[in-house]
């Protein structure tokens, strides 16, 4: 599939009425978990499109170009509003959060298994274990406060058990950056970085907003803490981008990635109502892509092939269970970061800034929200809540009667 060879619809025909913008929501009790995941993914992709476009406008003085950006942005906004309301009214913030973390786990695993750059792969694998642990913490809170088992929301696709303990994830901001990407990086590697950055950015924004709206003190504190890690992830992933790419080159890549993702969703979707949305939005994104290529030619005198040499889509992203892969990556559970390098915490200098930062934010372990959730659940139930296919592959994380607060944090 090469979207550049398709005949685009007219942009003026892509605006939607209020009736069309408000869709029929999916049924949270009946939907395949990966349909929820795809809705969250594409909602985040449209958030990124809007945010990027606004930043582009703020760095551009030519009003002819800014008008074209405003046109594209308004349509992206309409798409986002429609996607957002696919979530049903009776799906709570915490239930929806389980979908966010399942997306983080299975999207990251899918991308990590396909990228070719070792540095990008290690960055994905490293953060994967952190999101995996977030899923576990939110799942315990969900059962404790609402009596709902998260395994019913994630299906049999994704396990629920500890990853790198959230308490160990807090690092000095200096250690949140990766080496910047290069212009000659493989196309899918560039796409993967953009896809995961958008997804994590949406999670960061979601937690930033809902932490003050959640209905219990413990939940508010948990969103506060994990929201800090999501900000760390956005810093980490965004630092992998090529900083020398122009705004218009970035616009072309954004629209190409959006079209690719809608194409992937369209092929993978099992819900007929939602699939129609993917098909319609794919057509819109093809039109947006052609407009972006036109703007690149008009204002920078460059061809789209200078940004995306071939044009042919990589193999579509397909959501599927990654249990075996995640269990294999668990061997990095005791890792942390030293500047741009991921390594076991035992290999850090004794006076390294990681330990100083940990002392500042986690000086009293009993007040750390992610630990409090599990500790309280164990006090009430005897063991934590998990949904495992086998015992945790890391012996230090197999004890269900005690939350581990040392792995990846305290040198052994």
DANOR-V206186 format. One record per residue. N is the residue number from 1. RES is the residue in three letters. BURIAL is # if it has 16 or more other C-alpha atoms within 10 Angstrom, else .. Layout:
((N RES BURIAL) (N RES BURIAL))
//
This chain:
((1 UNK .) (2 UNK .) (3 UNK #) (4 UNK #) (5 UNK .) (6 UNK .) (7 UNK .) (8 UNK #) (9 UNK .) (10 UNK .) (11 UNK .) (12 UNK .) (13 UNK .) (14 UNK #) (15 UNK #) (16 UNK .) (17 UNK .) (18 UNK .) (19 UNK .) (20 UNK .) (21 UNK #) (22 UNK #) (23 UNK #) (24 UNK .) (25 UNK #) (26 UNK #) (27 UNK .) (28 UNK #) (29 UNK .) (30 UNK .) (31 UNK .) (32 UNK #) (33 UNK #) (34 UNK #) (35 UNK #) (36 UNK #) (37 UNK #) (38 UNK #) (39 UNK #) (40 UNK #) (41 UNK #) (42 UNK #) (43 UNK #) (44 UNK #) (45 UNK #) (46 UNK #) (47 UNK #) (48 UNK #) (49 UNK #) (50 UNK #) (51 UNK .) (52 UNK #) (53 UNK #) (54 UNK .) (55 UNK .) (56 UNK #) (57 UNK #) (58 UNK .) (59 UNK .) (60 UNK .) (61 UNK .) (62 UNK .) (63 UNK .) (64 UNK .) (65 UNK .) (66 UNK #) (67 UNK .) (68 UNK .) (69 UNK #) (70 UNK #) (71 UNK .) (72 UNK #) (73 UNK #) (74 UNK .) (75 UNK #) (76 UNK #) (77 UNK .) (78 UNK #) (79 UNK #) (80 UNK #) (81 UNK #) (82 UNK #) (83 UNK #) (84 UNK #) (85 UNK #) (86 UNK #) (87 UNK #) (88 UNK .) (89 UNK .) (90 UNK .) (91 UNK .) (92 UNK .) (93 UNK .) (94 UNK #) (95 UNK #) (96 UNK #) (97 UNK #) (98 UNK #) (99 UNK #) (100 UNK #) (101 UNK #) (102 UNK #) (103 UNK #) (104 UNK #) (105 UNK #) (106 UNK #) (107 UNK #) (108 UNK #) (109 UNK #) (110 UNK #) (111 UNK #) (112 UNK #) (113 UNK .) (114 UNK .) (115 UNK #) (116 UNK .) (117 UNK .) (118 UNK .) (119 UNK #) (120 UNK #) (121 UNK #) (122 UNK #) (123 UNK #) (124 UNK #) (125 UNK #) (126 UNK #) (127 UNK #) (128 UNK #) (129 UNK #) (130 UNK #) (131 UNK #) (132 UNK #) (133 UNK #) (134 UNK #) (135 UNK #) (136 UNK #) (137 UNK #) (138 UNK #) (139 UNK #) (140 UNK #) (141 UNK #) (142 UNK #) (143 UNK .) (144 UNK #) (145 UNK .) (146 UNK .) (147 UNK .) (148 UNK .) (149 UNK #) (150 UNK #) (151 UNK #) (152 UNK .) (153 UNK #) (154 UNK #) (155 UNK .) (156 UNK .) (157 UNK #) (158 UNK #) (159 UNK #) (160 UNK #) (161 UNK #) (162 UNK #) (163 UNK #) (164 UNK #) (165 UNK #) (166 UNK #) (167 UNK #) (168 UNK #) (169 UNK #) (170 UNK #) (171 UNK #) (172 UNK #) (173 UNK .) (174 UNK .) (175 UNK #) (176 UNK #) (177 UNK #) (178 UNK #) (179 UNK #) (180 UNK #) (181 UNK #) (182 UNK .) (183 UNK .) (184 UNK .) (185 UNK .) (186 UNK .) (187 UNK #) (188 UNK #) (189 UNK #) (190 UNK #) (191 UNK #) (192 UNK #) (193 UNK #) (194 UNK #) (195 UNK #) (196 UNK #) (197 UNK #) (198 UNK #) (199 UNK #) (200 UNK #) (201 UNK #) (202 UNK #) (203 UNK #) (204 UNK #) (205 UNK .) (206 UNK #) (207 UNK #) (208 UNK #) (209 UNK .) (210 UNK #) (211 UNK #) (212 UNK .) (213 UNK .) (214 UNK #) (215 UNK .) (216 UNK .) (217 UNK .) (218 UNK #) (219 UNK #) (220 UNK #) (221 UNK #) (222 UNK #) (223 UNK #) (224 UNK #) (225 UNK #) (226 UNK #) (227 UNK #) (228 UNK #) (229 UNK #) (230 UNK #) (231 UNK #) (232 UNK #) (233 UNK #) (234 UNK #) (235 UNK #) (236 UNK #) (237 UNK #) (238 UNK #) (239 UNK #) (240 UNK #) (241 UNK #) (242 UNK #) (243 UNK .) (244 UNK .) (245 UNK .) (246 UNK .) (247 UNK #) (248 UNK #) (249 UNK #) (250 UNK #) (251 UNK #) (252 UNK #) (253 UNK #) (254 UNK #) (255 UNK #) (256 UNK #) (257 UNK #) (258 UNK #) (259 UNK #) (260 UNK #) (261 UNK #) (262 UNK #) (263 UNK #) (264 UNK #) (265 UNK #) (266 UNK #) (267 UNK .) (268 UNK #) (269 UNK #) (270 UNK .) (271 UNK .) (272 UNK .) (273 UNK .) (274 UNK #) (275 UNK #) (276 UNK .) (277 UNK #) (278 UNK #) (279 UNK .) (280 UNK .) (281 UNK #) (282 UNK #) (283 UNK #) (284 UNK #) (285 UNK #) (286 UNK #) (287 UNK #) (288 UNK #) (289 UNK #) (290 UNK #) (291 UNK #) (292 UNK #) (293 UNK #) (294 UNK #) (295 UNK #) (296 UNK #) (297 UNK .) (298 UNK .) (299 UNK .) (300 UNK .) (301 UNK .) (302 UNK #) (303 UNK #) (304 UNK #) (305 UNK .) (306 UNK .) (307 UNK #) (308 UNK .) (309 UNK .) (310 UNK .) (311 UNK #) (312 UNK .) (313 UNK #) (314 UNK .) (315 UNK .) (316 UNK #) (317 UNK #) (318 UNK #) (319 UNK #) (320 UNK .) (321 UNK #) (322 UNK #) (323 UNK #) (324 UNK .) (325 UNK .) (326 UNK #) (327 UNK .) (328 UNK .) (329 UNK #) (330 UNK #) (331 UNK .) (332 UNK #) (333 UNK #) (334 UNK #) (335 UNK #) (336 UNK #) (337 UNK #) (338 UNK #) (339 UNK .) (340 UNK #) (341 UNK #) (342 UNK #) (343 UNK #) (344 UNK #) (345 UNK #) (346 UNK .) (347 UNK .) (348 UNK #) (349 UNK .) (350 UNK .) (351 UNK .) (352 UNK .) (353 UNK #) (354 UNK #) (355 UNK #) (356 UNK .) (357 UNK .) (358 UNK #) (359 UNK .) (360 UNK .) (361 UNK .) (362 UNK #) (363 UNK .) (364 UNK .) (365 UNK .) (366 UNK .) (367 UNK .) (368 UNK #) (369 UNK #) (370 UNK #) (371 UNK #) (372 UNK #) (373 UNK #) (374 UNK #) (375 UNK #) (376 UNK #) (377 UNK #) (378 UNK #) (379 UNK .) (380 UNK .) (381 UNK .) (382 UNK .) (383 UNK #) (384 UNK #) (385 UNK #) (386 UNK #) (387 UNK #) (388 UNK .) (389 UNK .) (390 UNK .) (391 UNK .) (392 UNK #) (393 UNK .) (394 UNK #) (395 UNK .) (396 UNK .) (397 UNK #) (398 UNK .) (399 UNK .) (400 UNK #) (401 UNK .) (402 UNK #) (403 UNK #) (404 UNK #) (405 UNK #) (406 UNK .) (407 UNK #) (408 UNK #) (409 UNK #) (410 UNK .) (411 UNK .) (412 UNK .))
//
